[in-house]
Amino acid sequence: MKTTRMILTLLGAAALAVAGRATLVTLNTSSLTAGGTYYVDFQLNNGSGGAGNSAAISGFTFGGGGVFTPTDIGLIGGAAGDLSSTVWLNDSSPFNEFFQAFTAGSSLSFDLRLSNNVDAPIPDIFGFAILDENLFNLATLSPIADQFLIVELNGSSLDFQAYAGVDGVTSPGVPESAVTAGLVAVAMAGLVGIRHRMIRTSIAA
Amino acid sequence: MKPTLNKTTSPGRFVVAGLCAMAVAMARLNADAQYDYGQPGDKNYMTNTVGITTPGLGNNITQKIIAPRAQVNATFTTESIAVDGVREAAWDATTAYPIANKFLANMSGVSPSATAEGTVRMLWDGPVLYVLVEVTGDSTKADTGTPAWTAGPFNSTTATTDGLFVFMDVFNDKWGFENDTAGVFLLGANPALTSVTSFNNSGIPSLGSFFNPNNQDYSTRLKAFKSSGYNAAGPVNYTYEFALQIEGWGDAWDRELTNGTKIGFDTAIFNQGASFTYLSKTLYFGTNEGGSNLPNSERPRNKDWGEVTLTGWDGTTPFAYSGWRADEDIRFWNSKSNPGGASGNGDLSVVWTPESKALFVGAKNDYLALKASGTATREQLEAAVEQVCQTFTLLTWGDTRFPDPRDLPATQTLPNVWKFFDPSKGTGGMVTNLAEWAQRKEEIKELAQFYEYGYKPKLGVDYTINVTTNAYNGTGTSATVIAQVIPTNVNWIAGATTNVTVTVTFPTAGLPVGQKAVIGFSTSMTANGIANVGLPTNWGADIRSDAGAWGTPNASPNGNTNRTGTFYTIFPYRRNSTFGDVSYCMATATGTSIFLDILQAACAANPALDAKIDPTRAITKGFSINGKLAFIAAVYDDRVKAVIAGGAGATGPANWRYNCQGQEFSFTGTPFYNAGAEAIVSHGTEGPGNSYRHNRVRETELFRHFMDYGHMYSHEEGAYGYGRYSRMPFDNALLVACLAPDRAIMIDTNMNDYNDGAVTDNMSLQVAKFVYKGLRADPEKYIKFNSGNYVSTGDPHGAAPAAPEGRFFSDFFYGTATQTAADVTKLAMDPYSLLVCNGQTQTPYDFYWGGFNTITGGTGGISGTDGWFSYYLNPLGVTRGGFLLNRRTNQVSQQVTIRNTSTASVKGPIYLVLDSLSGNTTLVNASGTTSGGKPYYVASAGDLAPGAALTFVLTFTNPASGGISYNPLTPPSL
């Protein structure tokens, strides 16, 4: 606990750098086993070791579900926080991951703030997945790593690549401008609550 | 490094030089053991034609010489030696070495019962080696006849010529052609003789020997000779005394002479009609020396000549004075080999820079004045000699658009085809895209014109075309077009308008409906849909005489001499002009282009003809000298889409830097096997000296400036070839590469025609393959080998059956499918890419030359990749995404996109090689690993269209710690 707390503090400082548009991400999770235990999984992985990037994820809602108790959190590399408040990630290590158990409801939503500094030739990358009770990724239609959302941080406008799950979980709602036409079509099936939150203030630690 | 001009001659120079030379001599002692031929990487003992032939078999059966060379010591003397055929007291201090290896007079076998034999003794005084031979067992006087050098066997009992054959290889460098420092001649036993003789090839009047002061291509090494005349009563029947200059000349003006210095030497006592008795030679060679049993000075079998070692000098005693080196320089200066020297006055030459010429002329005049004064001290004369020698070495070619050969850096391996000679060109001096490759090709071709072939006239600049007869009406089997070729005389002077006739024979079969016939120059493929036009003849000639090459060589410094042919009528030869000195090769290449110009103009004006042929697509073919011509014609005209070069070799596709002499092959079990091919010793490739001595017109005179006058067969340490051709800023493999990426070349040569390009032509094509690959083209589509089998008897200089060629080029040009499966297999096979060396475990390219990595400048050996052969253009952009972990698979994935950023299709397969992949992971979905152990992924088996992209996912094992890193490469091949 003490170690986690220290990381949280440090990440809090780092998260001050996460500024810009917050994106509300909403996922229809009605196909998950109601009341079943799953894990929210975030990765923010370093590309080429260049300019740093951070993510702050907060405002979690679970559509009738909730944070699993007792708290079950995994923190790897530059990860900190928890679902009850804010999750912070930075790319201080090659692989940085946060996961925490939750009880499934009809939906899952959160606010996502990402910095967007260029790391070349390989960009930093943000990924969002859901793990089952065995900590295995639920299968999705993403090209890599069974993710529901992939965002490459390459300095240009953020491109939110959203993917549906193969077992009925629809792809998360993200800003339309960031979603390809094909993916939007998938998302439309169960997409709710898409909106931007133009929050330009820093996230408090 | 250039020699300085303040070096002076003194006994001290010889002391210092002597110490150095002793070290060198010691170092060479081991290497100087009997030549074993088969050493990989052996660069020191290369001859360019023959080892020795097997008695009784054809001239292409070579064998090793394994007998040790006779060893003879020469004793230093300060005595004045009178060369008078009389053994004076000074000879008593020497050792008498037996001359006792006896053969039949026709050299068809040994002759132990022969009576003629003798001894040889040697002295040296510094610059001169004195030889005394005492002959016994030949009591029959026979000293008035003249040997028939080319109409042997020379064993007539009626002719009357006894005497000594003398063989000397001044630098002991064992070049197999007679050259300016190695030769053979006969000293007739007649004491009244004032001249000596040697083999003379009437077809090659420049061939001589170093005894002949009238041949400017050779140093005059025979200083004096005298026979005592016969004494039938014996015991010595006659004594011969002669003196040979052993100093360096040309580049070797400061050659060290000291104890341990070795000189190649042999002598044979010829007893008319009875026997040959040699000092060293232990193998007979009947009927294999140019049709005569006489020692053939054109191609001396010098590997078993004896060796003379200089001994007995105390290291301080001054050598005898000699002005010979300066005299030789001046003799050359005033000869026809000094371009532009008129009427025996080299001072009129205009090919040198004024500065370098003034230095030499001043030194020459100073020396001659001192020499004539009769009052000069030895020190003054020696200093003047040194000035002459050094300023001679510093003579610099006057056309300075590119550096004098001496000022170019030596590169023993092939120059980087991707690196511009002009570093301001390309991207950082390198070729990085197709547009820059086009520029680099033009630069390579420009360098080859400047240094080797002479400049090719350009349509619209140097000449225009006016078609005068163009009457083809759509009927008949052929069409004849006549045109005036009108010189502009912009770069050439006094050219005359000339009518040129081109006759096209239309295909008889094989031309697909709706297609126009490709123009074949001497291809004889009319049954394969290819029209035929004769490769231009009489646009020049393969002239081997000085007069034919240069007219009256020194008559007019700037005049038009009488080099004949259509080309030289339109573009007159001028010896002292960069533009005017155009080789026979380029003359014919120009003719080929003009033929195509005429046909294009004719088609534009005549729809009936235009419906039949396509003069923008041509193929050239030739064999031997015509193979060289066909090759150059293709290199210098993009309309020539393919060339078949047969037995072309030097001046054609073969590289100047590489000579295959001494390489050993076993073709056992290969498709090329015939009896004898289980143990072949290659006698090597024709070299640049052949041009200098034999063929005055194949290259320019500047080309010969790569060789040192007076020592043109000098050998740079570390080189396979000779001369200073390691300084050429290109080589002929780069000319082959100029056909890339979309033109074809085929070799058509018997597998063991070594003198004419077997091995070396093929090697150039193999090197060029890497350029095609580097340009993302398919080399297997464009580079073909039509190799004949091993020819075990007779002259191997011949071509393979041509039928597969016609079928291949039908398919190549017209998209037909006429080739058989056997054709495809045969034409893809280079015999020297097979494992025929080192116990059939390696190719000759790998075993002898360190593989293509070494050949292209790499230092990592056969398996290295630092040579330029591994370079490639990269129109493929690679975009990599980030890494994400999948906890279900416990693997990390990454999305990668490869995009063709060029406007040309990229040949597939499209590979992504993960170079330097971090050791904490492996590529799970690798398609394989390269020979270097790098994982790769095949992104596409097929080609990638311009602008198209391939996106795929790489999957890695999850690293226990750390990140994943690698360098993405997209090579054209693995």
Interface residues (C-beta under 8 A of the other chain):
Chain A: D41 Q43 N45 N46 G47 G49 S93 P94 F95 E97 P121 I122 P123 D124 I125 G127 A129 L131 L135 F136 N137 A139 P143 I144 A145 D146 Q147 I150 E152
Chain B: R880 G881 G882 F883 L884 L885 N886 R887 R888 T889 V892 S893 Q894 Q895 T951 V953 P959 G962 G963 I964
